Amino acid sequence: FRNQIEMLAQGISRFNISKGKVMEIEVPVPDKGEQARIGRLFVNLDSLITLHQRKPDQLATPVNQKRDFRGKLVSSTTSGST
């Protein structure tokens, strides 16, 4: 694509390309089967990224869970006594 643009460009300090010439440039596009495979790849990557972002929350150690629960318990009992 870049090579085609450079071949069509005219000018000394700046390149100018007419709208008609831009419309003539062929842009390679993968066939529908390959597009579908690429789409599935991105869906799988997105799922994998989401899974890894969730992982630290789900892997909270029992010690951390106990500490968090104790903190909530203490704050609820102290707020109720005032």
N, C-alpha and C positions, 0 to 999 in steps of 0.2 A: 504494500500500500504506500509506504513512504517513498519507495523508488518511483512508483507511478506518479506521485505528487511532484517529486523533484523533476521528473521528465516533462511534466505539463506546465510547470511553473515558469513564469516569465518575469523579467525585471532584473535590475542591477543590485540595488540595495535591499529591496523587498521583493518577495515573490508574490505575484498575482496569478490567480487561477479563476477562469470564468466559471460561472454556475454550470454551464453546459458541459464543460470539460470535467468538472467534479462528478456530474451525473454519469459520465461515461466510465468512471473507474469501477473496476470489478473488485468486490470485496469477497474473499473466500468465506463460505459459511459451511460448517459441518453438516452432514446429512441428519435427518430426523432421529435416526437410531443413535448416532453419536451424541446428539444434543440431549436425548433422553438419558443416556449413560452419564453424561456430565451433570445433568440435573440431579440424578440419584446420588452421585458422588457428593454434591453440595448439600443435599438433604442429610446424608450420613455424617458429613463433617459437622453440620449444624447440630445434629443430635449428640455427637461426641463432645463438642464444645459445651453444650448445655449440661451434659452428664458430668463433665469435669468441673464445671462451675458449681454444681450442686454437691459434689462429693465431699468437700470439707465440712459442710453442715451436717451431712448424714453420718460422717465418721467421728462425730463428737465422742470423746472417750467417756466411759462411765464416770470417771473422776470429775470431768468438766460438767457432765450432766448433773451429778450430785451437788457440785458446788453451785451451779446455777439454780437448782431447785431450792437448796438451802438459802441462797440469797433472796429468792422470791418469798420463801416462807418467812424469813426474818423480817423482810420489809412489810409483809402483809400483817404480821402480828404487831410490829412496832407502830404501824400507822393506825391500827385499830385501838391501841391502848391510850392514844393521846386525845 
